[in-house]
Amino acid sequence: TVKYKDSDEKDQEVTVSKEDGENGKWKAPEGSKVTVDPVTGVVTIKDSDIKNKTDVSATVTDMGGIADDDKEAKTSGPKSKTIRIYPKKPVITVNDDGSVTITPIEKDKDRVAEKMDITYTPAGSDTTKTVTAKRDDDGKWSVPGEPDFKVSADGKSITITNDKIKSKTDITAKTNDGDADPEKVLKSDPETKQVPDKTAPQPSTVEVNTTDGTAHITPP
């Protein structure tokens, strides 16, 4: 018997059973959100069907055998673990003009990132700075009080222009689920890219004609 809280925060209890006999197969109730391996009995619940940061527990019941001293059902103690589904790390893109765009990964329901920390070195400084972007209930991001960062029209990505960030330094971003308790907050892995050298010329554009094999090189 498996107990868990679904993505709508409703308590669920599902009992999978094994057919009688040495080669009996495991089955889950019709219409349940869990799947069970018919041979091993391993039960699986998809991440989209279970509430993050809640407990899932399981007990096993032996219905008893045919012997006189083994006819009563016996149930094990519960085994429980807390579900922890971490946000995915954002995508950082260094654009052709030297600007940097950070795009958090979209996820369903309570697994979506609520905050994103961006660490970079401002132009003219040798000290790194960390700013925090926030996501609103409509899924749009903002960077309050930080004019160096511009949010896209759809609110899905954040860009800092090349003149606002120091050349040849790293920019790092990582998302989290916004939990107010520092000990419970779930953070993504960090993503890091290096800002290009502003003094170096931009590379040429090379195009090859696949019909006649000629190459066209266009300077920046």
C-alpha positions in Angstrom: 0.0 0.0 0.0 1.4 3.4 -1.1 0.4 6.7 0.4 1.3 10.0 -1.1 0.0 13.5 -1.8 -0.9 14.3 -5.4 0.0 17.5 -7.3 -3.4 19.0 -6.2 -2.4 18.4 -2.6 -5.0 15.6 -2.1 -4.0 12.5 -0.1 -3.9 9.3 -2.1 -3.7 5.7 -1.0 -3.1 2.9 -3.6 -2.8 -0.8 -2.9 -1.1 -2.9 -5.5 -1.6 -6.7 -5.3 0.1 -9.9 -6.5 -1.8 -12.8 -7.9 -1.7 -16.1 -6.1 0.9 -18.6 -7.1 4.7 -18.7 -7.5 4.5 -16.8 -10.9 1.7 -14.4 -9.9 1.8 -11.0 -11.5 1.6 -7.6 -9.7 -1.3 -5.3 -10.6 -2.3 -1.8 -9.8 -6.0 -0.8 -9.4 -7.6 0.4 -12.6 -7.6 4.2 -13.0 -4.9 4.8 -10.5 -2.0 7.2 -11.2 0.7 4.6 -10.2 2.2 1.9 -12.4 3.7 -1.4 -11.2 6.1 -3.7 -12.8 4.2 -7.0 -13.1 7.3 -9.1 -12.3 9.2 -7.2 -9.7 6.4 -5.3 -8.1 8.2 -2.0 -8.3 5.7 0.9 -8.1 6.3 4.2 -10.0 4.6 7.5 -9.6 5.4 10.2 -12.1 6.8 13.5 -10.8 3.8 15.4 -12.3 1.4 13.3 -10.2 3.0 13.9 -6.8 3.4 17.0 -4.7 7.0 18.2 -4.2 8.4 18.3 -0.7 5.8 15.8 0.7 6.3 12.3 2.0 5.6 9.0 0.2 5.3 5.9 2.3 4.7 2.2 1.7 3.7 -0.8 3.7 3.7 -4.5 2.7 1.1 -6.9 3.8 1.4 -10.8 3.7 -2.1 -12.2 3.6 -0.9 -15.4 5.3 -0.5 -19.0 4.1 -2.3 -22.3 4.5 -0.5 -23.5 7.6 -2.4 -23.2 10.9 0.2 -20.8 12.3 0.3 -18.6 9.2 -3.3 -17.7 8.4 -3.3 -14.2 9.8 -2.3 -11.2 7.6 0.8 -9.4 8.7 1.7 -5.9 7.7 5.2 -4.3 7.8 6.0 -1.0 9.4 5.8 2.0 7.0 8.9 3.0 5.0 8.8 6.8 4.2 10.8 9.3 2.2 10.4 12.9 1.3 10.0 13.8 -2.4 12.6 16.4 -3.5 12.4 17.5 -7.2 15.0 20.2 -7.9 14.6 23.0 -10.4 16.6 22.6 -13.6 19.5 25.0 -14.2 18.8 27.9 -16.5 20.2 28.4 -20.0 22.8 31.1 -20.5 23.4 32.3 -24.1 26.2 34.6 -25.1 24.9 36.6 -28.0 26.8 37.8 -31.1 26.8 41.3 -29.8 28.4 40.3 -26.5 25.2 40.6 -24.5 24.2 37.7 -22.3 20.7 36.2 -22.0 19.6 34.0 -19.1 16.5 31.8 -19.6 15.0 29.8 -16.7 13.6 26.4 -17.7 9.8 26.1 -17.6 8.4 23.3 -15.4 4.9 22.3 -14.4 3.0 23.4 -11.3 5.0 23.5 -8.0 8.3 22.4 -9.7 8.7 25.7 -11.5 11.6 27.9 -10.3 10.4 31.0 -8.3 13.7 32.8 -8.0 17.0 33.0 -9.8 20.4 34.3 -8.5 22.7 35.8 -11.2 26.3 36.4 -10.3 28.5 38.6 -12.5 31.2 41.3 -12.4 29.9 44.7 -13.4 31.9 46.7 -16.0 34.6 48.8 -14.3 34.6 46.6 -11.2 36.7 43.8 -9.9 34.1 42.6 -7.4 31.3 40.2 -8.3 27.7 41.1 -7.7 24.7 38.8 -7.2 21.2 39.9 -8.1 18.0 38.0 -7.6 15.3 37.7 -10.3 11.8 36.8 -9.3 8.9 35.0 -11.1 5.3 36.3 -10.6 2.1 34.2 -10.6 1.8 34.7 -14.4 5.2 33.2 -15.0 6.9 36.5 -15.9 10.3 37.3 -14.5 11.6 40.6 -13.2 14.9 41.9 -11.6 13.7 44.6 -9.1 16.0 47.6 -8.7 18.6 46.4 -11.3 18.4 48.5 -14.4 21.4 46.7 -16.0 19.1 43.8 -16.7 16.3 43.9 -19.3 13.4 41.4 -19.4 12.0 40.1 -22.7 8.5 41.2 -23.7 7.1 37.8 -22.8 8.8 37.8 -19.4 10.6 34.5 -20.1 14.2 35.6 -20.3 16.6 38.3 -18.9 19.4 40.0 -20.8 22.4 42.1 -19.7 24.1 44.1 -22.4 27.9 43.8 -23.1 28.7 47.3 -21.8 27.3 46.5 -18.3 29.4 43.4 -17.6 33.2 43.1 -17.4 35.0 41.3 -20.3 36.6 37.9 -19.8 34.7 37.2 -16.6 32.1 34.5 -15.7 28.4 35.0 -15.3 26.6 32.3 -13.3 22.9 31.7 -12.8 21.0 29.2 -10.7 17.3 28.9 -9.8 15.5 27.9 -6.7 12.0 27.1 -5.6 11.7 30.2 -3.4 11.2 28.4 -0.1 11.5 30.9 2.8 13.3 28.3 4.9 17.0 28.3 3.9 17.3 24.7 5.0 14.4 23.5 2.8 15.0 25.6 -0.4 15.7 23.4 -3.4 18.3 24.9 -5.8 19.3 24.0 -9.3 22.9 23.3 -10.4 24.7 26.4 -11.5 25.2 27.3 -15.1 28.2 29.4 -16.1 29.4 31.1 -19.2 32.4 33.5 -19.9 31.8 37.0 -21.2 33.7 37.6 -24.4 36.6 40.0 -24.6 35.2 43.4 -25.8 38.6 44.5 -27.2 38.8 41.4 -29.5 37.3 41.8 -33.0 34.2 39.8 -33.7 34.7 36.7 -35.8 34.0 36.7 -39.5 31.0 34.9 -40.9 31.7 31.9 -43.1 29.2 30.5 -45.5 29.7 27.6 -47.9 27.7 27.2 -51.1 26.8 23.5 -51.0 26.1 23.5 -54.8 29.4 24.6 -56.2 31.6 24.4 -53.0 32.6 28.1 -52.9 33.2 29.7 -49.6 32.2 33.3 -48.7 33.9 35.0 -45.8 32.4 38.2 -44.5 34.4 40.4 -42.1 32.6 41.7 -39.0 
